[in-house]
Amino acid sequence: MRKNWWKEQVIYQIYPRSFYDSNGDGIGDLNGINLKLDYLKFLGIDIIWLSPHFDSPNDDNGYDVRNYKMVMEEFGTMKDFDNLLCEIHKRKMKLVIDLVVNHTSDEHSWFVESKSSSNNKFRDYYIWKKGTNNNPPNNYTSFFGGSAWEKDSKTNEYYLHYFSKKQPDLNWENQNVRNDVYDIMKFWLDKGVDGFRMDVIPFISKHRNFENLTSTELKNPEITYASGPRLHEFLKEMNKKVLSKYDMVSIGEAFGIGQDSMLKMTDEREKELDLVFIFDIIRIGRDNWIQNHWSLKKIKKLFSDQSKIDKYHWPTVFLNNHDNPRSVSKYGNDKEFRVKSAKLLAMLILTQKGTPVLFQGEEIGMTNYEFKSLDQFDDLEVLGNLQKALDSGISKDEYLNHLNCSSRDHSRTTMQWNNTNQGGFSTTDNWFISNKNFNEINVENDLNNSNSILHFYRNLINYRKESHDLIYASYKDVDPDHKNVFIYKRKGKKYTYLIILNMSNDSFKYKFENLKQYSLEFSNKNSNIEIDNDEINLLPWDAFIFVK
């Protein structure tokens, strides 16, 4: 297998708006990130992934770009960005920025021109269609509620938007659009950024017949939206014209695709992308806003599936990001076993096969926020889907209960740095909310406690980086059918690593043949472990790394 720096390093996602406010306006900014670089270096982070920092009216918190070559005023200036990039590189870290090119803001100059008349030279930069009997062109739905088509009164035609109506989809069939996107990419790569995380990149190719979706397809429209006929052609062209000319990493956010498409997109021989984020694990049990029960057996199969790769592929491993709830609240026990289960999840992420991706606050075990009413949410998806929820037969209270498990806003509460006002994020009122548990859960507390979640992450990150044998080792699920224990082997050239995770609130004995041949390397217990004739006594949320 070919070795690469992005296979061996750890990615840390920053949601700038919620990370750290340096100027007291209640909004996180680039200088705030700069002030925390030494903290990230101490943690062991190699690659920072920065959510969109471009000029934007912020209908969708920066994922609606107005100008790709300007910095969002709330975040600072281009000089601040250049300084941040310089300081990151000075610490031998790398910077990956978000590339949002399935759509733009409706305030982008391209769209302003496009909607001005039906014969404007930018008309074909977006997807315009005539309606049918005074209705939208088809029954495509937006992820933020309602139709994916918006009528423009000036030309009496509809434009396509998979997300907000202020996020019109670009027409990638137009070569000029693609060339302009490549120019944007070169602009940032020439500045020195080390790669892109490409937002909803499988959606760039559309099915040009725009036929109505069936009732089954309407339940998960992303599957159709991500299966356009020219996707791989567009990615190959992007790679040939831009990506292949730089020492960088390309990461596709691949909502809507499964294992097979992921393998094609990341096959080194295909020359498309290096990595993709697929959502089978992070969205397990999800049905739109509803979080259903999930089983450990299913999660284990998903990890095994993505690890069954040949030398031409490499997966990513993550349980958190800005679009999903907090991992310790979903996969762990954020009440009586918060610390222990958060450490277990750290071990899971950092010992799997693939590049680990962490999200801000994960390293201190930040939890979901308990929302009391719908008007507390910032995410436009919440109100956008309210009518759809009510039409499905549930009440507003039931909708709120589901959102308290599934909402994107859980990950967007402000970073908890210390136990001062608003968790030390800002000296004034925040743009959003701070979790009320910041007095207990914060970076300063964890830094001062050698047994904290943060130090556990730091130690494991350093252990992983020093263990190339572990990074490139094979993967095998030892007991895929056990309902509580996740136990797998990573077999390298020199060592074999055995990871045992009790992902439950139960205590029991587990027998593993020849366990005494292994030595214990890591544990999330503060007490001795009990092994008797290859039988290990597992307490709730116990986690171990054994090596031989």
Phi, psi and omega in degrees: 000134179291132180269140180222153179297326183282352172275334190257356185248170183248130180264141179231117181275132175247128172261094195308320184302331185247006188274296179200130182264117183267343187241010172074024177259005177085004182236129177300154187210175183295320178294330175296320176296317180303320181292342183252010182295322180295326175297314181294323177295319177299319179296333179107012182289139179254321187234124174261127172256120185257118173298163194311131179244007185284160174305130187200146172283355173065040170292324178234046175049050173095346177276015171236095191272129178264325179211115185287346184248020174232154176268141176304128185304322180296334183269343180133212184235172176296328176297320177297320178296313181300321179293318178299314180298319179298316181292325176296312181293327178300329179268012180060036173250170182236160181235125173249130180249159179285138174242110185251092187230013167285330183211167173235183168283153174288354176264359175295144183302328178300315183285324176304316177291317185300321183273355184291328177194159183285348178248014176295147184295342178264004181304317185279005174286343181232178186251106182249138179217151172283150177282176178238114181052047179064021175241165177303161183302327176205188185263021176305141179248152176272147177293342181257019175101144177077194181288153174272011179239138178235130181277135176255121188292334185293316182251357177062028175240166181254144171248151184273136174214109178292338182245227181295155176295346174269013179231069181295138181285137175285153178263094183288352174293337182278117181299328179296323176299312182297317179298320179293323176296316180297326177295320177298315180299315180297323179305313183281324178293323177291336173290335178119005177296156190257006177160179180230142161259118190261111185297133179031049187296331179293347183278354188292335177263124182256151170285112192287346177280342177049048177286154177300146174281146174287169179299326178291316180295328180294337179291327178221072185297339181300332180295318176290315182299332184267005185245031179299151189289340186249011183307306185292328175297315180296318181293322178296319178295317178300317180296315182295318187275336185228296193302318185292346184268002183227153171274089187212173177242136177247125184233121180262127169281112194247053175299130177103347180252161178248196186299318184295315179294323178300318181296323179289318182294329186253006178293120182304329183286337181280338179057060176241273180239160178277315185222157169223154171259112170256160196245016181300319184278311186292338179250020182301133181083355183275137171226093189057242182271357184268129175257108178270171177297145174231158182247147177298324180302320179292318178298317181299321178295320180295319176296319179296318181300316184283348178266352178277074185238157175263189186289353183262002185230158178209127182268172169249156181229120180201151177235356182226149161194185187287352182252009185218159180293172182290136187297321183292336178277336180264313187259341182251205176233102187275010178255265186286342181234036184301309184296313184292318181288328176295320177295320177300316180294327174300316180295320179300310183295320189270000176240002175283170176275121180135174179277121181283139178234117180257159177239143184313132180091342177300324185287353174241008177072038176299146189245170173298151176270144178267097180284137182259338181207160183294332183285357175279343184282146174262329187296122180295343177295328184296305180288329180298326182261003183301312182296321177298321178295314180296322179294336179282352175105005179259158181273171176298322179295319178293320177300315178299318179299319177295317181297330179292350173255332194240347190296147174294334185292344177299326182275353187254000171299154190289150182299139185259099186269323180203189185261019177272188183313128179057028179070020178076009180289320183210163178269000181227187177296139183281159174297332180229213183247155171254141177294138185294346182271018183295338177297324181268318186254103177200163184297315183300316177301315183290324178298326183273003182235110185295343179261016186283169175298317182301313180293328177296314176302312183301314181295320180290321177300313179295321178299315180296315183295331180273358187240073178301333177298321178288316183302315186261008182291157175288169184229135176212126174281119186280327184220074187294342185263354181290135186280343184241330187256132171252109183230124183218157179249140170242111184257114178260188180290327185251320186234157170245128182253130178244119181249126180240120183233119173269097185268059182202170176271007185263153172251140179192168176263142180230129182260127176231119185298134178064028179299329182290351175285344183263154172249146182281127179257317184218148176207150175263011178269149174260007180232171180292151176266155182248117176235125182226110180053052179067012177251125183252136179272113184258124173264167182309130174062026172294143179217133185220146166243120174251151182222144170218000000 
